[in-house]
């Protein structure tokens, strides 16, 4: 006979050998029953078919707490997951191994004592518990057979190999709609930039590849393209808030299609087992996604120091003519003082040249020294590889006309570089401004002023400095007196 227990009840030994439970907290109920069944006698519990996204979907804090209670009882847990998945409960001394994706099914089976619990994910979820020694013994032996054949994960689940594996699985699942970004895609991104109505900082080849970098033969990331909508796809480690590789969908351009983004994110979540971020959205686009099942970024921030990374603070847009005029007027300003100081001390030693492969190694040295300074300040929001595409893969066209990137020397020493790309007919975005400002004070101010001079000469009116991760960076940009602010949004897909 099968009994249906109310959701708030705990699983207990019944006169019959079978019992069922349905509701959202079936995982919690199973863990409670393991605790009651094994008590303080120790023993082992075997889980197979574990998709952590579903396993941890409801009240994850309670599930983690109960899992740790099992460890405290001296109970050993073994878990079989899909190949490539990172099982975060491993921090509680659980062993886990991978089985090939084509053999994986997310129906969770748990064997403990003389019981076998099977979780059926539906609406509502159900768990079927069979209490029978012979049946449990048979399931235990089958599990151990699979365990011996399963692959032992790498020591650190957040390895580059796992990241590359996620990328390959994404391409395989989506066919031609997802592929690696290459230098051949520069024209495609330019065409969509010209068609896109938002004209924000994200509408550039520089930005998308920087946000999605680290994947594919050219390490430029992935792209989603269905003929109507184009977006970058990156995979980043949420290291400041628990780790694991997370997909980012970057700056959807073209015909904004919420339903297509929903389908994309559902698949990406299934592949990674963790929430998926969508970044560089207008307020209207964000609201449309929230209306079909996405969650606000506050529910699952990206970084402990910067909830929306470079969109934590608004994009700041300068009028290049106003910035240059500010240096001419008699009124004193911090910008004017700092710029003049730099010119008086280093001006006659400062030269500039196009950034290219011939000086790429020097640009990398500048990045490494810049990040050494960030390490001292304990600002760990970006990483050195974020600038690889800036240095090696500029946008389509000629430097100085279709994009602008230069390396600055002081006394012959490589001291800074910048990279800019147009985002509209009158506006250019600044995507790299890396300086050795500790060694050369006020070099950062000098660089942005010179960018303004360059753009004025080229016929552009506005310079978008982008958003900021920290209040310190935002306040630094304020000294240039922005004339416009654009706050772009993030959402997260969790369910």
C-alpha positions as CSV (number, residue, x, y, z in Angstrom):
1,X,0.0,0.0,0.0
2,X,1.3,3.5,-0.8
3,X,0.7,6.2,1.7
4,X,0.7,9.9,0.8
5,X,2.3,11.9,3.5
6,X,1.6,15.6,4.1
7,X,4.4,17.9,3.0
8,X,5.3,19.0,6.6
9,X,5.6,15.4,7.8
10,X,8.9,13.5,8.1
11,X,9.5,10.2,6.5
12,X,9.2,7.4,9.1
13,X,9.2,3.7,9.1
14,X,5.7,2.5,8.0
15,X,4.0,-0.9,8.4
16,X,4.2,-1.2,4.6
17,X,7.5,-1.1,2.7
18,X,6.6,1.9,0.5
19,X,5.8,5.5,1.3
20,X,5.5,8.7,-0.8
21,X,5.9,12.4,-0.2
22,X,5.2,15.3,-2.5
23,X,6.0,19.0,-2.3
24,X,8.9,21.4,-2.7
25,X,11.0,20.2,0.2
26,X,11.4,16.6,-0.8
27,X,15.2,16.8,-0.6
28,X,15.1,18.2,2.9
29,X,12.7,15.4,3.9
30,X,15.0,12.7,2.5
31,X,18.0,14.2,4.3
32,X,16.0,14.2,7.5
33,X,15.0,10.6,7.0
34,X,18.7,9.7,6.5
35,X,19.5,11.3,9.8
36,X,16.7,9.4,11.6
37,X,17.5,6.1,9.9
38,X,21.2,6.0,10.4
39,X,21.4,8.0,13.6
40,X,24.9,8.2,15.0
41,X,25.9,4.7,13.7
42,X,27.8,6.2,10.7
43,X,27.6,4.3,7.5
44,X,27.4,5.4,3.8
45,X,24.8,7.1,1.7
46,X,24.8,6.9,-2.1
47,X,23.3,9.5,-4.4
48,X,23.0,9.1,-8.2
49,X,21.4,11.3,-10.8
50,X,22.1,14.5,-8.9
51,X,21.5,17.7,-10.7
52,X,22.5,20.3,-8.1
53,X,20.4,23.0,-9.7
54,X,17.3,20.9,-8.8
55,X,18.8,19.5,-5.6
56,X,19.4,22.9,-4.1
57,X,16.5,24.8,-5.7
58,X,14.4,25.1,-2.5
59,X,15.8,26.5,0.7
60,X,19.5,25.7,-0.1
61,X,20.7,27.0,3.3
62,X,18.7,24.3,5.1
63,X,19.9,21.6,2.7
64,X,23.6,22.6,3.3
65,X,22.9,22.6,7.0
66,X,21.4,19.1,6.9
67,X,24.2,17.8,4.7
68,X,26.8,19.0,7.2
69,X,24.8,17.3,10.0
70,X,25.3,14.0,8.1
71,X,29.0,14.6,8.1
72,X,29.0,15.4,11.8
73,X,27.3,12.1,12.4
74,X,30.2,10.3,10.7
75,X,28.1,9.5,7.6
76,X,30.0,9.2,4.3
77,X,28.3,10.4,1.2
78,X,29.1,9.5,-2.4
79,X,27.5,11.4,-5.3
80,X,27.3,10.7,-9.0
81,X,26.8,13.8,-11.2
82,X,26.8,14.8,-14.8
83,X,30.3,14.9,-16.4
84,X,31.8,18.4,-15.9
85,X,29.4,19.5,-13.2
86,X,30.8,21.2,-10.0
87,X,29.2,19.8,-6.9
88,X,29.5,22.5,-4.3
89,X,28.4,20.3,-1.4
90,X,31.8,18.7,-1.8
91,X,33.0,21.3,0.7
92,X,31.2,19.2,3.3
93,X,33.6,16.3,2.7
94,X,31.3,14.5,0.2
95,X,32.9,12.5,-2.5
96,X,31.6,12.9,-6.0
97,X,32.4,11.6,-9.4
98,X,31.3,12.2,-13.0
99,X,29.3,9.9,-15.4
100,X,29.1,10.7,-19.1
101,X,26.3,13.0,-20.1
102,X,24.7,10.5,-22.4
103,X,24.3,8.1,-19.5
104,X,23.1,10.8,-17.1
105,X,19.5,11.2,-16.0
106,X,18.5,13.8,-13.3
107,X,16.2,11.4,-11.4
108,X,17.9,11.3,-8.0
109,X,18.2,7.9,-6.3
110,X,19.4,7.7,-2.8
111,X,20.4,4.5,-1.0
112,X,20.8,4.4,2.8
113,X,20.4,1.6,5.3
114,X,17.6,-0.6,4.1
115,X,15.9,2.1,2.1
116,X,16.0,3.5,-1.4
117,X,14.5,6.9,-2.0
118,X,13.8,8.1,-5.6
119,X,13.1,11.7,-6.3
120,X,10.8,12.4,-9.3
121,X,11.1,16.1,-10.3
122,X,7.7,17.4,-11.4
123,X,5.1,19.8,-10.3
124,X,4.9,19.0,-7.5
125,X,8.1,17.0,-6.9
126,X,7.6,13.5,-5.4
127,X,9.8,11.1,-3.5
128,X,9.1,7.3,-3.4
129,X,10.8,5.5,-0.5
130,X,11.1,1.7,-0.6
131,X,12.1,0.0,2.7
132,X,13.4,-3.4,1.8
133,X,16.9,-4.9,2.6
134,X,17.3,-7.0,-0.5
135,X,16.2,-4.1,-2.8
136,X,18.5,-1.6,-1.1
137,X,21.4,-4.1,-1.3
138,X,20.8,-4.5,-5.1
139,X,20.7,-0.8,-5.6
140,X,23.8,-0.3,-3.5
141,X,25.7,-2.8,-5.6
142,X,24.6,-1.2,-8.8
143,X,25.7,2.2,-7.5
144,X,29.2,0.8,-6.6
145,X,29.5,-0.7,-10.1
146,X,28.8,2.7,-11.6
147,X,31.1,4.4,-9.1
148,X,34.0,2.3,-10.1
149,X,33.5,3.2,-13.8
150,X,32.8,6.9,-13.1
151,X,35.5,9.6,-13.7
152,X,37.2,11.2,-10.7
153,X,36.9,15.0,-11.1
154,X,40.0,17.2,-11.2
155,X,41.1,18.3,-7.8
156,X,39.8,21.9,-8.5
157,X,36.4,21.9,-10.2
158,X,36.9,25.4,-11.5
159,X,39.7,24.4,-13.9
160,X,40.0,25.8,-17.4
161,X,39.4,22.3,-18.7
162,X,35.9,22.3,-17.2
163,X,35.3,25.8,-18.6
164,X,36.3,24.6,-22.1
165,X,34.1,21.5,-21.7
166,X,31.1,23.7,-20.9
167,X,31.8,25.7,-24.1
168,X,32.0,22.6,-26.3
169,X,28.8,21.2,-24.8
170,X,27.0,24.5,-25.5
171,X,28.1,24.5,-29.1
172,X,27.0,20.9,-29.5
173,X,23.6,21.5,-27.9
174,X,22.8,24.6,-30.0
175,X,24.1,23.6,-33.3
176,X,24.8,26.6,-35.6
177,X,23.2,29.2,-33.3
178,X,26.2,29.1,-30.8
179,X,29.7,29.2,-32.0
180,X,33.1,30.6,-31.1
181,X,33.8,34.3,-31.9
182,X,36.7,34.8,-34.3
183,X,38.3,37.7,-36.1
184,X,36.0,37.0,-39.0
185,X,33.0,38.1,-36.8
186,X,34.1,41.7,-36.6
187,X,32.0,42.8,-39.5
188,X,29.0,40.9,-38.0
189,X,29.3,42.8,-34.7
190,X,29.8,46.1,-36.5
191,X,26.6,45.5,-38.6
192,X,24.6,44.8,-35.5
193,X,26.0,47.8,-33.7
194,X,24.9,50.0,-36.5
195,X,21.3,48.5,-36.3
196,X,21.0,48.5,-32.5
197,X,18.9,51.3,-31.0
198,X,20.5,51.4,-27.6
199,X,23.9,52.7,-28.6
200,X,25.5,51.9,-25.3
201,X,29.0,51.1,-24.2
202,X,28.4,47.4,-24.8
203,X,27.8,47.8,-28.6
204,X,31.4,47.1,-29.6
205,X,33.6,44.2,-30.6
206,X,36.1,45.2,-28.0
207,X,33.6,45.0,-25.2
208,X,31.8,41.8,-26.1
209,X,35.0,39.9,-26.6
210,X,36.5,41.3,-23.4
211,X,33.4,40.2,-21.4
212,X,33.3,36.8,-23.1
213,X,37.1,36.2,-23.4
214,X,38.9,33.0,-22.7
215,X,37.0,30.5,-25.0
216,X,37.7,29.2,-28.4
217,X,40.8,29.1,-30.7
218,X,41.1,32.9,-30.6
219,X,40.0,33.1,-26.9
220,X,37.3,35.6,-27.8
221,X,34.4,33.8,-26.3
222,X,31.1,32.4,-27.7
223,X,28.4,34.1,-29.6
224,X,24.6,33.4,-29.9
225,X,23.3,34.4,-33.4
226,X,19.9,33.3,-34.7
227,X,19.8,35.8,-37.7
228,X,17.8,38.4,-35.7
229,X,19.6,38.7,-32.4
230,X,23.3,38.6,-31.6
231,X,24.9,38.3,-28.1
232,X,28.2,37.3,-26.6
233,X,28.4,34.4,-24.2
234,X,31.2,34.2,-21.6
235,X,31.9,31.8,-18.8
236,X,33.2,33.4,-15.6
237,X,34.2,32.2,-12.1
238,X,32.0,33.7,-9.4
239,X,35.0,33.3,-7.1
240,X,34.1,36.0,-4.5
241,X,30.7,34.4,-3.7
242,X,31.3,30.7,-3.8
243,X,33.0,29.9,-7.1
244,X,31.8,27.8,-10.0
245,X,31.7,28.6,-13.7
246,X,28.7,30.7,-14.6
247,X,27.5,31.6,-18.1
248,X,27.1,35.3,-19.0
249,X,25.0,36.4,-21.9
250,X,26.5,39.7,-23.0
251,X,24.7,42.7,-24.5
252,X,22.0,41.3,-26.8
253,X,21.9,43.3,-30.0
254,X,19.4,43.5,-32.9
255,X,15.8,42.4,-32.4
256,X,15.4,41.9,-28.6
257,X,13.6,38.6,-28.1
258,X,12.9,37.7,-24.5
259,X,11.6,34.2,-25.3
260,X,14.7,33.3,-27.2
261,X,16.8,34.5,-24.3
262,X,14.7,32.5,-21.9
263,X,15.2,29.3,-24.0
264,X,19.0,30.0,-24.2
265,X,19.3,30.6,-20.5
266,X,17.3,27.5,-19.6
267,X,19.8,25.4,-21.6
268,X,22.8,27.1,-20.2
269,X,21.5,26.5,-16.7
270,X,21.0,22.9,-17.4
271,X,24.5,22.6,-18.8
272,X,26.3,24.4,-15.9
273,X,23.9,23.6,-13.0
274,X,24.2,27.2,-11.7
275,X,22.4,30.4,-12.4
276,X,23.0,32.3,-15.7
277,X,23.6,36.1,-15.9
278,X,22.4,38.4,-18.7
279,X,24.2,41.8,-18.7
280,X,24.1,45.2,-20.4
281,X,20.3,45.6,-20.6
282,X,18.2,48.7,-20.7
283,X,15.6,49.2,-18.0
284,X,12.8,48.2,-20.5
285,X,14.7,45.0,-21.5
286,X,15.3,44.1,-17.9
287,X,11.6,44.5,-17.0
288,X,10.6,42.3,-20.0
289,X,12.9,39.5,-18.8
290,X,11.7,39.8,-15.2
291,X,8.2,39.4,-16.5
292,X,8.9,36.0,-17.9
293,X,10.8,34.3,-15.1
294,X,14.2,36.0,-14.7
295,X,15.2,37.3,-11.3
296,X,16.7,40.6,-10.3
297,X,20.4,40.7,-9.7
298,X,19.9,41.4,-6.0
299,X,18.8,37.8,-5.7
300,X,22.1,36.4,-6.9
301,X,24.9,39.1,-7.2
302,X,27.9,38.5,-9.4
303,X,30.6,39.8,-7.1
304,X,30.9,40.6,-3.4
305,X,32.5,44.0,-4.2
306,X,30.5,44.8,-7.3
307,X,27.0,43.3,-7.7
308,X,26.8,44.0,-11.4
309,X,30.6,44.2,-12.1
310,X,31.2,47.1,-14.5
311,X,27.5,48.1,-14.4
312,X,27.4,48.5,-10.7
313,X,27.8,52.3,-11.3
314,X,26.4,54.1,-14.4
315,X,28.2,54.7,-17.6
316,X,29.7,58.2,-17.7
317,X,29.7,60.1,-21.0
318,X,32.0,63.1,-21.6
319,X,31.6,65.9,-24.1
320,X,35.2,66.0,-25.5
321,X,34.9,69.7,-26.4
322,X,33.9,70.6,-22.8
323,X,36.7,68.6,-21.3
324,X,39.3,70.3,-23.5
325,X,37.7,73.7,-22.8
326,X,37.9,73.1,-19.1
327,X,41.7,73.0,-19.4
328,X,41.8,76.5,-21.0
329,X,39.6,78.5,-18.7
330,X,41.1,80.4,-15.8
331,X,38.9,78.6,-13.2
332,X,40.9,76.1,-11.2
333,X,39.9,72.4,-11.1
334,X,41.5,69.2,-9.9
335,X,41.6,67.9,-13.5
336,X,43.4,71.0,-14.7
337,X,45.9,70.9,-11.9
338,X,46.7,67.2,-12.3
339,X,47.0,67.5,-16.1
340,X,49.4,70.4,-15.9
341,X,51.5,68.7,-13.3
342,X,52.0,65.7,-15.5
343,X,52.8,67.9,-18.5
344,X,55.4,69.9,-16.6
345,X,57.1,66.8,-15.2
346,X,56.8,64.3,-18.1
347,X,55.4,66.1,-21.1
348,X,58.6,66.5,-23.1
349,X,59.4,62.8,-22.5
350,X,56.0,61.5,-23.5
351,X,55.4,59.9,-26.9
352,X,52.7,57.7,-28.4
353,X,52.5,55.0,-31.1
354,X,49.9,52.6,-32.5
355,X,49.3,49.5,-30.4
356,X,49.9,46.4,-32.4
357,X,51.7,43.0,-32.3
358,X,55.1,44.7,-32.4
359,X,54.6,46.2,-29.0
360,X,52.0,43.7,-27.6
361,X,54.5,42.2,-25.1
362,X,55.1,45.6,-23.6
363,X,51.4,46.1,-23.3
364,X,51.1,42.8,-21.4
365,X,53.8,43.9,-19.1
366,X,51.9,47.1,-18.3
367,X,48.8,45.0,-17.5
368,X,50.7,42.7,-15.2
369,X,52.2,45.6,-13.3
370,X,48.8,47.3,-13.1
371,X,47.3,44.2,-11.6
372,X,50.2,43.9,-9.1
373,X,49.0,47.2,-7.7
374,X,45.4,46.0,-7.6
375,X,46.5,43.0,-5.6
376,X,48.1,45.3,-3.1
377,X,44.8,47.2,-2.9
378,X,42.9,43.8,-2.7
379,X,40.7,44.7,-5.6
380,X,40.0,41.4,-7.3
381,X,37.2,42.1,-9.8
382,X,38.9,41.6,-13.2
383,X,42.0,39.7,-14.3
384,X,44.9,40.2,-16.6
385,X,43.5,38.0,-19.4
386,X,40.6,40.4,-19.7
387,X,42.8,42.6,-21.8
388,X,44.2,39.9,-24.2
389,X,41.6,40.6,-26.9
390,X,42.2,44.4,-26.5
391,X,45.8,43.9,-27.3
392,X,45.6,41.2,-30.0
393,X,42.1,41.5,-31.7
394,X,41.2,45.1,-32.5
395,X,37.9,45.9,-34.4
396,X,37.7,45.9,-38.2
397,X,39.4,48.7,-40.1
398,X,42.4,51.0,-39.7
399,X,43.7,52.2,-36.4
400,X,43.2,55.9,-36.1
401,X,40.0,55.9,-38.2
402,X,37.8,52.9,-37.4
403,X,39.2,52.4,-33.9
404,X,41.8,54.0,-31.8
405,X,44.5,52.2,-29.8
406,X,47.9,53.5,-28.7
407,X,50.8,52.8,-26.4
408,X,52.3,55.7,-24.5
409,X,56.0,55.8,-23.6
410,X,57.6,58.1,-21.0
411,X,61.4,58.4,-21.5
412,X,61.2,55.5,-23.9
413,X,59.6,53.2,-21.3
414,X,56.1,51.7,-22.0
415,X,53.9,53.3,-19.4
416,X,50.3,53.1,-20.6
417,X,48.0,52.1,-23.4
418,X,44.4,52.8,-24.4
419,X,41.8,51.3,-26.8
420,X,38.6,53.0,-28.1
421,X,35.9,52.0,-30.6
422,X,32.9,53.9,-31.9
423,X,29.5,52.9,-30.6
424,X,27.5,55.4,-32.7
425,X,28.1,58.2,-35.3
426,X,29.1,60.7,-32.6
427,X,30.2,58.6,-29.6
428,X,33.3,56.4,-28.9
429,X,33.8,54.0,-26.0
430,X,37.0,53.8,-24.0
431,X,37.6,50.0,-23.4
432,X,41.1,50.1,-21.9
433,X,43.0,52.8,-20.0
434,X,45.8,51.0,-18.3
435,X,48.5,53.1,-16.8
436,X,51.5,52.8,-14.5
437,X,50.1,55.8,-12.5
438,X,52.0,54.8,-9.3
439,X,55.3,55.4,-11.2
440,X,54.0,58.4,-13.2
441,X,51.5,60.4,-11.1
442,X,48.5,61.8,-13.0
443,X,49.2,59.7,-16.1
444,X,45.6,58.5,-16.0
445,X,44.2,62.0,-16.3
446,X,46.6,62.8,-19.0
447,X,45.6,59.7,-21.0
448,X,41.9,60.5,-21.0
449,X,42.5,64.1,-22.0
450,X,44.6,63.0,-24.9
451,X,41.9,60.6,-25.9
452,X,39.5,63.6,-26.0
453,X,42.0,65.5,-28.2
454,X,42.2,62.5,-30.6
455,X,38.5,62.2,-30.9
456,X,37.9,65.9,-31.4
457,X,40.4,65.8,-34.3
458,X,38.6,62.7,-35.7
459,X,35.2,64.4,-35.6
460,X,33.6,62.7,-32.6
461,X,31.7,64.6,-29.9
462,X,31.3,62.2,-27.0
463,X,33.5,59.7,-25.1
464,X,31.8,57.0,-23.1
465,X,34.0,56.0,-20.2
466,X,31.8,53.0,-19.4
467,X,30.4,51.9,-16.1
468,X,32.4,51.3,-12.9
469,X,32.9,48.4,-10.5
470,X,33.7,50.7,-7.5
471,X,32.8,54.1,-6.2
472,X,36.5,55.0,-6.3
473,X,36.6,54.5,-10.1
474,X,33.3,56.3,-10.6
475,X,34.5,59.3,-8.6
476,X,37.7,59.4,-10.6
477,X,35.7,59.7,-13.8
478,X,33.6,62.5,-12.2
479,X,36.5,64.9,-12.4
480,X,36.0,65.0,-16.2
481,X,32.5,66.4,-15.6
482,X,30.3,63.9,-17.5
483,X,27.3,65.3,-19.4
484,X,25.3,62.1,-19.4
485,X,24.8,58.9,-17.4
486,X,23.5,55.5,-18.6
487,X,22.7,52.8,-16.0
488,X,22.6,49.4,-17.6
489,X,21.1,46.4,-15.9
490,X,21.7,42.8,-15.2
491,X,19.3,39.9,-14.5
492,X,19.9,36.3,-13.5
493,X,18.1,33.1,-14.5
494,X,17.8,30.7,-11.6
495,X,14.7,28.5,-12.2
